[in-house]
């Protein structure tokens, strides 16, 4: 099973569910998102995951290496690596967001929301972020190197030997 969110996301979601009132449809979802997902919470984490996916997929769609994207957008290579590797301790600067938005011709304010620098204002945007994450998760077969590495890790995790 592949987990798309950090462990804190799942723990926070469980706590929120435990104390929430059941509801259905747009109004229930809207109220749930607006009242229970302030900045710095699950909504922000989900947006940051979607942001990372968006940057990586956009770069790959344009057939750019990380270094090529850094050079063409005038951003440090390290910043793009941290974004794409979902380093949640890293918070991109507004300048980085602005340069990426300009490079791809997207709205900088909305990209800042995705990056977790601004509160997601629209329940539709949050729902689209979740859908984006779910539909862009790779289903490609593993390469030989990935398969070998996975098997080695699986062996290590199933071994009772503490060496």
Buried (B, 14 or more C-beta within 10 A) or exposed (E): EEEBBBEEBEEBBEEBEEEEEEEEEEEEBBBBBBEBBEEEBBBBBBBBBBBBBBBBBBBEEEEBEBEBBBEEBEBEBEBBBBBBEBBBEEEBEEEBBBBBBEBBEBEBEBBBBBBBBBBBEEBEBBBBBBEBBEEEEEEEEEEEEEEEEEEEEEEEEEEEEEE
